[in-house]
Amino acid sequence: MKRSQYKQFAFGLLVYTLLVILWGAWVRISHSGDGCGDTWPLCHGQLIPEAERGKTWVEYGHRLMSGIYGLVVIYFWWVSRKLYPKGHYARKAALATLIFTISEALLGAKLVLFGLVTTNDTPYRAFIMALHQINSFLLTGSVALTYAAALLTEDLRLPTTQDRRYRLLPWVIVVIGITGAWASLSNSLFPTDNLLQGLMDDFSSESHFLVRIRGFHPVLALLGGGSLALFFWLKAQTTESQLVQKRSVQMTGLLIAGILFGIATLLLHAPVWMKIVHLALAHCIWVVLLQWVFFIRSNKLT
């Protein structure tokens, strides 16, 4: 495989990574996490389950996609070792992809084996889901950075140390994403079709803890996402680089789109398809922002 082909491979893997994550979200939203019982990696103790229950095939389909994904990632990492010298950033990012793939599988297995699925509403499930969300961001991020490094023609080893302050920007999305995972879980377990009643439940001391914490997400999304949008808009106005200006305007538009879609999701009581699109938007914002920081630090947007 040539480097030009590996670049396309990395982009394809990024798309497939997002599809696997979105299918996993559908498993949770449809309460299909116990579709294969409490066995893992087998389904009901079988390699191919003999079942007619819909949620069994939802869960089994996700496991099958994840299994194929794991094999592809191993090959992805192995090829990076052949194409790039030791210390190259693409090689390191590919290794990170392999590591986060393993940890993602282990977290998924933990959810199943410990019964942290379907209607489980314990604090432990919320904690593991937060870890799961962080790991999924790190996974898509490592693939995205491999792709970004593969786009460069020279043998980049590390981004430069200038503009290190930008490193913290993507983590705003991670924090918002964690609260989003809790809000989505809360809406799945404790749905409401009345916005005013939902707001009252958020502040009621008698409500379940998941209901009380779900309000953090829209607040942080507005504050954090709005602050990032303002930052990139100001960056576009003050920079002399046309490329930085163009990418910053794109980031501003993507963030505003995410905020508006989030508001619409809240007002429409979070229908399933909007939850899926909302998660996809969050990962897209995370990936584009991460690549923006990478190219800034490697002096490719100046």
Salt bridges, closest charged atoms under 4 A:
ASP34 OD1 - LYS55 NZ 2.80
GLU59 OE2 - ARG63 NE 2.78
GLU104 OE2 - HIS132 ND1 3.29
ASP121 OD2 - HIS208 NE2 3.24
GLU154 OE2 - LYS300 NZ 2.39
ASP155 OD1 - ARG3 NH1 2.85
ASP163 OD1 - ARG165 NH1 3.36
ASP202 OD1 - ARG214 NE 2.70
